[in-house]
């Protein structure tokens, strides 16, 4: 992960997107802010998919202790991880 992180620069992002560097800094305070937001969005998307899979299993009658909790409780438990 650190090797990939080291390769991500403001210049590499703006060149890849063909966007002005000023537009990058208008949206993100720094490269680390971009990486933090990307990580957060990735984790949240994974968690949403995980909850959807659990809920789909519950609708199919799958048996698992976590399925006994209300969906909001499962979401809170997953978000706490």
N, C-alpha and C positions, 0 to 999 in steps of 0.2 A: 504494500500500500504506500509506503514512504517513497518508493522509487517512482510510482505513478504520480504521487503528490508533487514530487520535485519537478516533474516534467510539465506540470500545469503552471503556466505563467499567464499574466494578463496579456502579454503579447501573443502567446500561442492561441489563447481563447479568441481574442479580437481578430486575429488573422484568419482563424478557422471559420468564424462567423461572418467575416468580411464586414465587421462593424467598427466604428470609430472607438478609440480607447476612451474618449470622454463618455460615451454611452455606457460603457462598462462601469465606470466610476459613478455614473448617475444612479445605477441600479445597485451596485455593490460597493461597500466601503474599501474592500481589499480582496485579494485572492483568497485569503482565509475565510472571508465572509461568504464568498461564492462556494467554496468547498464545504463549509458548514451547512449552508442551505441545501446543497446537493445531497449531502449525507442525511439530513433531516427528512427531505422528501423521499429518499430511497427507503429509509427505515419505516416511515409512515405508510408508504405504498406496500411494503412487505407485510406490515402488520394488518393492513386492511385486507389483503389477500388471505392472510392466515385466518382472520376472523370470518371472512366469507366462506372459507373451506370448512371451518368448524360448524358454522351455521348450516351449510349445505349438508354436512354429515348428520346434523340434528334433524333436518327435514326428511332425511332418508332413513331415520331410525337407528343411526349408528350409536353405539354405546360407549361413552367415555365420561369419566367423572366431571370434566370441565363443562360438558354439555348440560349439566344440571343447573348451572348458574345462569341468571338472565344475561342476555347479550350485552347489556351495558356493563355488567360486572366482568364479563370476559374481556371486553375492550379495555376496561380500566386495568385489569390484571396484566394484559399483554403490554399496554402502554407503560406500565411500571417496570418492565424488564429492561 
